């Protein structure tokens, strides 16, 4: 999302108001080759010291050279050298090297960039792009989950993006699901987003209301294989859940529960710690310790029986290694198993805030042929009455570790959830 951007001027060309990207995670400052060409013969393209640079996902970018540019920050001229990249996503990136060299500080509460210890102040711009809005006014019945049509900016057409719910939903006592979607020109930037109304009363979301922020998934890590390359690729297809109960051979180690912030007396903390230690088996520190419910099996109904397939996405060597590592762990712990199903969806790795990767599957084609499902939710007043009846002394919250992986697939649906790693 385009949040850390600034307006600067470069040379006496039509670049007034140019919006540049400030990226503290970029090691070097770069400029797109398209922008360099606009300067014509006013800058000189020199030979760079390095032939390539690599993105956060491991994708390689060829360096065409380097240029020295005079940047005008409200009258302060700063000359700086930029690497020239042909397929750069942003026109110009001010990286960590530029920020350090110019003693920069970013004050996030006021969204201000300070250069040379406050000599110049430049406002960071939120360009307000990347909003997903309701396509029409829709009322969600109480205690129901719905897939609602939302509109994303046309700049994201034919590109995989992630929808992340905004605070409006929480304020409206609704819950939205993060999801990977892609709008095509045939559906005019319309995509589907799952929203839950856990309340007893219906809730109406008006047309054009922003319900999610849109983040682009770098297409350089998601490429369809050519027909020639497919001949040499072993599509290691596996289905998404193992039917039998997992055997736990690993002895669970003792956990160190941090109760320092709990509003309990020392005696209560000791009792709670003993209780948690006695129930160590319900806590999972890795995939080998996950449990599995025997109460429910997930089943979907499709509109037809014609298998759908998504060609496996080609990835960089770094991403391929990460995918294989995660698939091996899933196989080792009997969460998935090899499959020969005619259905096939592709793996997508999504980078998280802690720089690790979330293993996700591109199920868009499966979703397109799946029948709509509505789930009645229990009356929350009844839930509260039940809790109140037992008079609990301790209130807390629990988070399921890999919750979806602890729910078994119904035998009639397993073949539909087949995926290919690469």
CORNOR-V534421 format. One line per field, one symbol per residue. phi: phi as a letter, one per 30 degrees, with the letter a starting at -180 (. if undefined). Layout:
phi = ???
This chain:
phi = .dcdbbcbbbicbdbdieccccbdcddbdbbddddddddhcdbcdcdddbdbbbddcjdccdcdlbbcbcccchjdcbdbcbdccdcddceabdcddddddchdbccdechbccchhjebcbddccdhcicccddadbccedhbcbccdbcceddceibdbccbecdedddcicbccdacbaccddchicbcbdbccdddcdbccddiddcacccdceddcbbddddddddcccdddbcdbdddddcccdddddccdccdcddbddddddddddddddcedccccaddcdcadccbbdbcccdacddcbcedddbdeddddddddddeddddchdbbebcdddabcdbccdcddidcddbcdcdddddcdddbbbdcdddddddddddddhdcbcabbbddheddccdddedceddcdbcda
